[in-house]
Amino acid sequence: MQYRSTRDSNTQVTSAMAIKTGLAPDGGLFLPETVPQVSLSEIESLCGMTYNERAVDILSRFLTDFTQEEITTCVNRAYSREKFETEEIAPIFKLNQNTYFLELWHGPTCAFKDMALQILPHLLLKSIHKTGETKEVVILVATSGDTGKAALEGFKDVAGTRIIVFYPADGVSDIQKRQMVTQDGNNVDVAAVCGNFDDAQTGVKTLFSDVSLREELAARGYFLSSANSINWGRVLPQIVYYVSAYCDLVTAEQITMGEKVDVCGPTGNFGNILAAYIAKQMGLPVNKFICASNRNNVLTDFFKKDGEYNRNRDFYTTTSPSMDILISSNLERLLFFASDFDDRMVAELMAKLNGEGSYKVASDVFAKIAADFDAGCCDDEHAAETIHRLWTEEKYLCDTHTAVAVRVYEDYRARTGDETPTVIASTASPFKFCRAVIEALGGTLEKDDVTQLDVLTGLTGVPAPAPLAALAGKTPRFDRVVDKAGILSTVALLKDL
């Protein structure tokens, strides 16, 4: 199976090359030339498997230049009980008759990014070997909070790799920041950016398109790659947990085989919900995707305003910082699918976004998108109300991002009357956003960020995840702050190489 760029279908590479390079040379994103199909009988067979076995099956359909043994090794190294606190890896929690949480935060950094970033380093190293690459890889990451720590944890001390993470200085939670700046490992570096996530992401993307930088690095024995969701190796593992969730619902007799479900997910960069969309393209029975945004509602407007995407708006720092994004990179992949792989159209739209900050999708293309998607947004106040209500009425403790998804889903259901069983992606432990959750529950805040873990436990009786509790004894290692131009400076970025 070949992979092609969303901006130039003539750019075709193997899956190993797509994972190794991350971003296509033309700035586009890689997608498989065809989406492998999975029948209902095959899904039924997956129901009797473990999460790891399901992962091997799904990944094998896309990574045709990998052997079964290679994929199995990568999967088992990524999803083990040493790294995940639950046997199921991505367990389902039943909230009520029609609503289920897909808990994606039981990994080592307590966020859904672990589901992809625990396996990406293994896939990347295999890809480097397969493509005959001898240079050392430099992983560049822009993060709105969760990707950074998950990438650092996944790549720490991995031979032949270096990783540099950029996060918005005032755009992550206290716990997210502490997770990153205390990261151990001899091959890691972290820097705060004076700006928001979009500034960091744009800066990193620009570096990938800098030919002179690539040549300079190559001469010194390095090449660039990405651990952001622009890398297909990030999106692919996320498809697995939607297939697995469906299997778990069938096995638990919550739905019957072939019955459709809705999927609701909080999203900023659109990678998580895109993975569910690709699962549907494979044959997973999905009715509707409900895209949940916070106050930075650029995606909501896109779906509600007939395909008009406009990032020329105020940027808000919210209590759900991983969604504080105005440039949703993975929407480009959806446009490629919906336009029947019209690379010229996608390239033109992305050029308009880069130059003018906005674009409008053709009506026939948007009609295909609208058939699958609905959307809504939720501000901090309503997210806090949702956290409080879920705990008071259901004794379910959720984080701010999941609360946004719950509120948007409830609004969607009230508006449409859609009673389809719904899987809501629960993307982070509530302890990663202690201050906001404590305030929502009416608790008293402490000054020290780690102390908040004890406060939240005291309020609810729910113990903090071990990886977060361990932060109490860790000393910060990184305090570097760069401006936007600093991201683009080769000297500032790579002075330690």
C-alpha positions in Angstrom: 0.0 0.0 0.0 1.3 3.4 -1.0 0.7 6.7 0.8 0.1 10.0 -1.0 0.2 13.6 -0.1 -3.1 15.5 0.4 -1.6 18.3 -1.8 0.0 16.3 -4.5 -1.1 12.8 -5.3 2.0 12.2 -7.4 3.9 12.2 -4.1 3.6 8.5 -3.2 5.6 6.7 -0.5 5.5 3.5 1.6 4.0 3.6 5.1 7.5 3.4 6.5 8.6 6.5 4.6 5.4 8.3 5.6 6.0 7.6 9.2 9.7 8.5 9.0 9.2 11.9 7.4 6.0 12.9 9.1 5.1 15.7 6.8 5.1 15.5 3.0 7.8 17.6 1.2 5.0 19.8 -0.3 3.6 20.5 3.2 0.7 18.1 2.7 -0.3 15.2 5.0 0.0 11.5 4.1 -3.0 9.2 3.7 -3.2 5.7 2.3 -4.2 5.4 -1.4 -7.0 3.2 -0.4 -8.7 2.5 2.9 -8.7 -1.2 3.8 -12.1 -2.7 4.5 -13.3 -4.7 7.5 -16.5 -6.7 7.3 -19.0 -7.3 10.1 -17.8 -10.9 10.3 -14.3 -9.7 10.8 -15.4 -7.2 13.4 -17.2 -10.1 15.1 -13.9 -12.1 15.1 -12.1 -9.1 16.7 -14.6 -9.2 19.6 -13.0 -12.3 21.0 -9.5 -10.7 21.0 -7.5 -8.6 23.4 -6.8 -4.9 22.7 -3.3 -5.8 21.5 -4.6 -8.5 19.1 -7.1 -6.1 17.7 -4.3 -3.5 17.2 -2.1 -6.0 15.3 -5.1 -6.8 13.0 -6.0 -3.2 12.2 -2.4 -1.9 11.9 -1.5 -4.8 9.6 -4.1 -3.7 7.1 -2.4 -0.3 6.7 1.3 -1.1 7.3 1.7 -3.6 4.4 5.5 -3.1 4.3 5.8 -4.3 7.9 5.8 -7.9 8.8 3.3 -9.4 11.2 6.1 -10.0 13.7 7.3 -6.4 13.5 3.8 -5.0 14.1 3.2 -7.5 17.0 6.5 -6.5 18.6 5.6 -2.8 18.4 2.2 -3.3 19.8 3.2 -5.4 22.7 6.0 -3.0 23.7 3.5 -0.1 23.6 0.5 -1.5 25.3 1.7 -3.4 28.4 0.5 -3.5 32.0 3.8 -1.9 32.9 2.6 1.2 31.1 -1.2 1.1 31.3 -3.0 0.7 34.6 -5.9 -1.2 33.1 -6.0 -4.6 31.4 -8.4 -3.3 28.8 -6.0 -0.5 27.8 -8.9 1.6 26.6 -11.9 0.6 28.9 -15.5 1.5 28.4 -17.5 3.1 31.2 -21.3 3.0 30.9 -22.9 6.3 32.0 -26.5 5.5 31.1 -28.5 3.4 28.7 -27.2 5.2 25.6 -24.0 6.9 26.6 -20.6 5.4 27.1 -17.2 6.9 28.0 -14.2 5.5 26.1 -11.5 6.1 28.7 -8.3 6.8 26.8 -6.2 8.1 29.7 -4.9 5.1 31.6 -1.4 5.3 30.1 1.8 6.7 31.5 1.0 10.4 31.0 -2.7 10.1 31.8 -4.0 11.5 28.4 -5.3 9.9 25.2 -2.1 10.9 23.4 -0.4 7.8 25.0 -2.6 5.6 22.8 -0.5 6.7 19.8 2.7 8.0 21.3 3.6 4.8 23.1 3.7 3.0 19.8 5.0 5.7 17.5 8.6 5.5 18.6 8.7 1.8 17.8 7.0 2.3 14.5 9.4 5.1 13.7 12.5 3.1 14.5 11.3 0.2 12.3 10.5 2.7 9.6 14.0 4.2 9.8 15.5 0.8 9.4 13.3 -0.2 6.5 14.1 3.0 4.5 17.8 2.5 5.0 18.1 5.8 6.9 21.5 6.1 8.8 21.0 9.7 10.1 19.8 10.4 13.6 16.2 11.6 13.8 15.3 14.9 15.5 11.6 14.9 16.5 10.0 18.4 16.6 6.8 18.7 18.6 4.3 21.6 19.1 2.0 20.9 21.9 -1.1 22.3 23.5 -0.3 20.3 26.5 -0.8 16.5 26.3 1.1 15.7 23.1 4.3 17.1 24.5 4.5 15.0 27.6 3.3 11.9 25.8 5.9 12.3 23.1 8.7 13.0 25.6 7.8 9.9 27.6 7.5 7.8 24.4 10.9 8.9 23.0 13.0 9.4 26.1 16.4 7.6 25.8 15.3 5.9 22.6 18.6 5.3 20.7 19.0 7.3 17.5 16.5 9.9 18.4 16.4 13.4 19.8 13.2 15.3 20.7 12.4 19.0 21.1 9.0 20.1 22.5 7.5 23.6 22.2 4.5 24.5 24.4 2.7 27.9 24.8 4.1 29.5 27.9 0.7 30.5 29.3 -1.5 27.9 27.5 -1.1 24.7 29.4 -2.3 23.5 32.9 0.0 23.6 35.9 0.3 19.8 35.9 0.9 19.6 32.1 3.7 22.1 32.4 5.3 20.3 35.4 5.1 17.0 33.5 7.1 18.5 30.6 9.7 20.6 32.5 10.6 17.7 34.8 10.9 15.2 32.0 13.9 12.9 32.4 15.9 11.4 29.5 19.3 12.3 27.9 17.8 13.1 24.4 15.0 15.5 25.4 14.6 19.2 25.3 11.6 21.5 26.2 11.0 25.1 25.5 8.1 27.5 26.2 6.9 29.8 23.4 5.7 33.3 23.9 2.5 32.8 22.0 -0.3 30.2 21.6 -0.3 26.7 20.2 -0.9 27.9 16.7 2.2 30.0 16.9 4.2 26.9 18.0 2.6 24.6 15.4 3.1 27.1 12.5 6.8 27.5 13.5 7.4 23.8 13.6 5.6 23.2 10.2 7.7 26.0 8.7 10.9 24.2 9.8 9.8 21.1 7.9 9.5 23.1 4.7 12.9 24.8 5.1 15.0 23.1 2.5 18.3 24.8 3.6 17.7 23.6 7.2 17.1 20.0 6.0 20.3 20.2 4.0 22.3 21.6 6.9 21.0 18.9 9.2 21.6 16.2 6.7 25.2 17.3 6.4 25.6 17.0 10.2 23.9 13.6 10.3 20.4 14.5 11.3 16.9 14.6 9.7 13.6 16.0 11.0 10.4 14.2 11.8 7.3 14.9 13.8 5.3 13.3 16.6 2.3 15.6 16.1 -0.8 14.3 14.5 0.4 15.5 11.1 2.3 12.2 11.2 0.3 9.3 10.0 1.9 7.2 12.6 0.0 9.2 15.2 -3.4 8.9 13.6 -3.3 5.3 12.7 -3.1 3.8 16.2 -6.1 6.0 17.2 -8.3 4.1 14.7 -7.7 1.0 16.8 -9.4 2.2 19.9 -12.7 3.1 18.1 -12.8 -0.4 16.6 -12.0 -1.9 20.0 -14.7 0.2 21.7 -17.3 -1.1 19.3 -16.2 -4.7 19.9 -16.4 -4.1 23.7 -19.9 -2.8 23.4 -20.9 -5.9 21.4 -19.2 -8.2 23.8 -20.9 -6.6 26.7 -24.3 -6.9 24.9 -24.8 -3.2 24.9 -25.3 -3.1 21.2 -25.8 -5.8 18.6 -23.4 -6.5 15.8 -24.0 -4.2 12.9 -25.9 -1.6 15.1 -24.7 1.9 14.5 -23.2 4.1 17.1 -22.5 7.9 17.3 -19.1 9.1 18.3 -18.5 12.4 20.2 -15.1 13.7 20.8 -13.5 16.9 22.2 -11.1 18.1 19.5 -8.7 20.9 18.6 -6.4 19.6 15.9 -9.1 17.2 14.6 -6.9 14.1 14.7 -8.9 12.1 17.3 -12.3 12.4 15.6 -10.6 11.9 12.2 -9.4 8.5 13.3 -13.1 7.6 14.1 -14.1 8.8 10.6 -11.4 6.6 9.0 -12.7 3.7 11.1 -16.1 4.3 9.5 -14.5 4.4 6.0 -13.1 0.9 6.9 -16.6 -0.4 7.6 -17.2 0.3 11.3 -20.9 1.0 11.8 -21.0 4.7 12.8 -24.0 7.0 12.3 -22.8 10.4 13.2 -19.7 12.2 14.5 -20.2 15.0 16.9 -17.3 17.4 17.0 -17.0 19.2 20.3 -15.1 22.5 20.7 -14.5 24.9 23.5 -14.7 28.7 23.2 -12.1 28.5 20.3 -15.0 27.3 18.1 -13.4 27.5 14.7 -14.4 23.9 13.9 -18.0 24.5 15.1 -18.3 27.4 12.8 -16.9 25.4 9.9 -19.6 22.8 10.3 -22.4 25.2 11.1 -21.5 27.7 8.3 -21.5 25.4 5.4 -17.7 24.8 5.2 -16.4 28.2 5.9 -13.2 28.0 7.9 -11.9 31.2 9.3 -9.0 31.5 11.8 -9.1 35.3 11.8 -10.7 35.6 15.3 -9.8 36.1 18.9 -7.9 33.3 20.6 -9.0 32.3 24.1 -7.1 30.6 26.8 -9.5 28.2 28.4 -9.7 25.5 31.1 -9.5 22.9 28.3 -6.1 24.0 26.9 -5.5 21.0 24.7 -8.3 22.3 22.5 -7.1 25.9 22.4 -6.3 25.7 18.7 -7.5 27.8 15.7 -5.6 25.9 12.9 -6.9 22.3 12.9 -4.3 20.5 10.8 -6.1 17.2 10.4 -9.2 18.8 8.8 -7.0 18.8 5.7 -7.2 15.0 5.6 -11.0 15.1 5.9 -11.2 17.5 3.0 -9.1 15.1 0.9 -11.5 12.3 1.6 -14.6 14.4 1.0 -13.4 15.8 -2.3 -12.7 12.3 -3.7 -8.9 12.9 -3.2 -8.8 16.2 -5.1 -5.2 17.2 -4.2 -5.3 20.4 -6.3 -8.4 21.6 -4.4 -6.8 20.8 -1.0 -3.6 22.6 -2.0 -5.5 25.7 -3.0 -7.6 25.8 0.2 -4.5 25.3 2.4 -2.7 28.1 0.5 -5.7 30.4 1.2 -5.7 29.4 4.8 -2.0 30.2 5.0 -2.2 33.5 3.1 -5.6 34.9 4.0 -6.5 32.9 7.2 -9.7 31.5 5.7 -11.3 29.4 3.0 -14.7 28.1 1.8 -15.3 24.5 0.8 -17.3 23.8 -2.4 -21.0 23.0 -1.6 -20.9 19.5 -3.0 -17.8 18.7 -0.9 -19.3 20.1 2.2 -22.5 18.2 1.6 -20.6 14.9 2.0 -19.0 16.2 5.2 -22.3 17.4 6.6 -23.8 13.9 6.1 -21.4 12.5 8.6 -20.7 15.4 11.1 -22.4 17.6 13.6 -20.7 20.0 15.9 -21.1 22.3 18.9 -19.1 24.3 21.4 -19.1 24.7 25.2 -17.5 27.5 27.3 -15.7 27.1 30.6 -18.7 27.9 32.7 -20.9 25.2 31.1 -18.0 22.7 31.3 -17.6 23.4 35.0 -21.3 22.9 35.5 -21.1 19.6 33.6 -18.2 18.4 35.8 -20.1 19.3 38.9 -23.3 17.6 37.7 -21.6 14.4 36.6 -19.9 14.0 40.0 -22.9 15.0 42.0 -25.4 12.8 40.1 -23.4 10.0 38.7 -20.2 10.0 40.9 -18.2 10.1 37.6 -15.2 12.4 37.8 -14.2 13.8 34.4 -11.7 16.4 33.1 -12.5 19.7 31.4 -12.1 18.4 27.8 -14.4 15.4 28.4 -16.9 17.8 30.0 -17.0 19.9 26.9 -17.8 16.8 24.8 -20.5 15.7 27.2 -22.2 19.1 27.1 -22.0 19.3 23.3 -23.4 15.8 23.0 -26.3 16.6 25.4 -27.1 19.7 23.4 -26.9 17.7 20.1 -29.2 15.0 21.5 -31.8 17.5 22.8 -31.7 19.3 19.4 -32.0 16.3 17.1 -33.7 13.6 19.2 -31.0 11.2 18.1 -31.1 8.2 20.5 -28.3 6.3 18.9 -25.9 4.7 21.4 -23.0 7.1 21.7 -19.3 6.7 22.5 -17.8 9.8 24.1 -14.0 10.0 24.0 -12.8 10.7 27.5 -9.4 12.2 26.7 -7.6 12.9 30.0 -7.5 12.2 33.7 -9.3 14.9 35.7 -6.1 15.2 37.8 -4.2 16.7 34.8 -6.5 19.8 35.2 -6.9 19.9 39.0 -7.5 23.6 39.4 -10.4 23.7 37.0 -11.9 20.5 38.4 -11.5 21.6 42.0 -13.1 24.9 41.3 -16.0 23.2 39.4 -16.6 21.0 42.5 -16.5 24.0 44.9 -13.2 23.1 46.5 -10.4 25.3 47.9 -7.3 25.8 45.8 -3.8 25.5 47.1 -0.8 27.5 45.7 1.4 24.5 44.7 0.2 22.7 41.6 1.1 19.2 42.8 -0.7 19.8 46.1 -3.9 20.2 44.1 -3.8 16.4 43.5 -4.3 15.8 47.2 -7.0 18.4 47.3 -9.0 16.7 44.5 -8.5 13.3 46.2 -9.8 14.8 49.4 -12.9 16.2 47.7 -13.8 13.0 45.9 -12.0 10.1 47.5 -10.6 9.3 44.0 -6.8 8.6 44.1 -4.5 10.5 41.8 -2.9 8.4 39.1 0.6 7.2 40.1 2.5 9.0 37.3 1.0 12.4 38.4 1.5 11.7 42.1 5.2 11.1 41.4 5.6 14.6 40.2 5.8 15.8 43.8 9.4 14.8 44.1 10.7 15.9 40.7 12.8 19.0 40.1 12.3 21.1 36.9 15.0 20.7 34.3 13.9 23.1 31.6 13.2 26.8 31.8 14.0 28.1 28.3 11.5 30.5 26.8 11.7 31.6 23.1 9.6 34.0 21.1 8.0 33.1 17.8 11.0 34.0 15.8 13.1 31.8 18.1 11.3 28.7 16.9 12.4 29.5 13.3 16.0 30.0 14.3 18.2 27.1 13.5 20.7 28.2 16.0 18.2 28.6 18.8 16.5 25.2 18.0 19.5 23.1 17.3 22.4 24.6 19.2 22.8 21.6 21.5 23.0 19.1 18.6 
